[in-house]
Amino acid sequence: MAIVTRVVLDVLKPHRPNALEFASQLADLDPGYQVNLVVQEVDDKTQSLILSISGAKLDFDEISRNITTMGGSVHSIDEVDVRGGGAEAAP
């Protein structure tokens, strides 16, 4: 099975939690996760984000659940990096 090492997501979220709290909570899902968050647009109630998450082995389902738990929604997966997950693949 292929291993996801990076995703770039278009996310809509409420103003709370703020961008730092939102990115930090996602980074805390795994010690190897690195999160980059860019606020693209702000309106009265929401923020549109470009969210880039990288790591040795991302758990996309867990990432999606946490985004939803914080009140956000994934609008699209804009980029993805994967590597082969065969027996010969490095951990």
C-alpha positions as CSV (number, residue, x, y, z in Angstrom):
1,M,0.0,0.0,0.0
2,A,1.3,3.5,-0.9
3,I,2.4,5.7,2.0
4,V,1.3,9.3,2.1
5,T,4.2,11.7,3.0
6,R,2.7,15.1,2.2
7,V,-0.7,16.6,1.5
8,V,-1.8,20.1,0.6
9,L,-5.4,20.8,1.5
10,D,-7.8,23.6,0.9
11,V,-9.6,23.9,4.2
12,L,-12.5,26.2,5.5
13,K,-12.5,26.7,9.3
14,P,-14.2,29.0,11.8
15,H,-12.1,31.8,13.4
16,R,-11.7,29.7,16.5
17,P,-9.4,27.9,17.1
18,N,-7.0,30.5,15.7
19,A,-4.5,29.5,13.0
20,L,-1.7,28.7,15.5
21,E,-3.9,26.5,17.7
22,F,-5.3,24.8,14.6
23,A,-1.8,24.0,13.1
24,S,-0.4,23.0,16.5
25,Q,-3.2,20.5,17.2
26,L,-2.6,18.9,13.8
27,A,1.2,18.8,14.3
28,D,0.6,17.1,17.7
29,L,-1.0,14.1,16.0
30,D,2.4,12.7,15.4
31,P,5.9,13.8,16.5
32,G,7.1,13.6,12.9
33,Y,4.4,15.8,11.4
34,Q,5.3,19.2,10.0
35,V,2.5,21.6,9.4
36,N,2.4,24.8,7.3
37,L,-0.7,26.9,7.3
38,V,-1.5,29.9,5.1
39,V,-4.6,31.9,5.6
40,Q,-5.9,32.8,2.1
41,E,-9.1,34.6,2.9
42,V,-11.1,35.8,5.9
43,D,-14.8,36.7,6.1
44,D,-17.1,37.4,9.0
45,K,-17.3,33.8,10.3
46,T,-14.6,31.7,8.5
47,Q,-11.1,31.5,7.2
48,S,-10.0,29.8,4.0
49,L,-6.6,28.0,4.5
50,I,-4.0,26.3,2.5
51,L,-2.7,23.6,4.8
52,S,0.4,21.5,4.0
53,I,1.2,18.6,6.2
54,S,4.3,16.4,5.8
55,G,5.8,13.4,7.6
56,A,7.2,10.0,7.2
57,K,3.7,8.4,7.1
58,L,0.6,10.5,7.3
59,D,-2.7,9.2,8.6
60,F,-5.1,11.1,6.4
61,D,-8.2,9.8,8.1
62,E,-7.0,11.0,11.5
63,I,-6.0,14.4,10.0
64,S,-9.4,14.7,8.4
65,R,-11.2,13.8,11.7
66,N,-9.2,16.4,13.6
67,I,-9.9,19.1,11.1
68,T,-13.7,18.3,11.4
69,T,-13.5,18.1,15.2
70,M,-12.1,21.7,15.2
71,G,-15.0,22.8,13.1
72,G,-13.2,22.8,9.7
73,S,-13.9,21.1,6.5
74,V,-11.6,19.9,3.7
75,H,-12.7,21.4,0.4
76,S,-10.1,19.7,-1.7
77,I,-6.8,17.8,-1.8
78,D,-4.7,20.0,-3.9
79,E,-1.4,18.1,-3.8
80,V,-0.2,14.8,-2.5
81,D,3.2,13.0,-2.3
82,V,3.2,9.3,-1.9
83,R,5.8,6.6,-1.9
84,G,5.5,2.9,-2.5
85,G,4.8,0.9,0.6
86,G,6.0,-2.5,-0.5
87,A,8.2,-4.7,1.8
88,E,11.3,-3.1,0.3
89,A,10.2,0.5,1.2
90,A,12.0,2.2,4.1
91,P,9.9,2.8,7.2
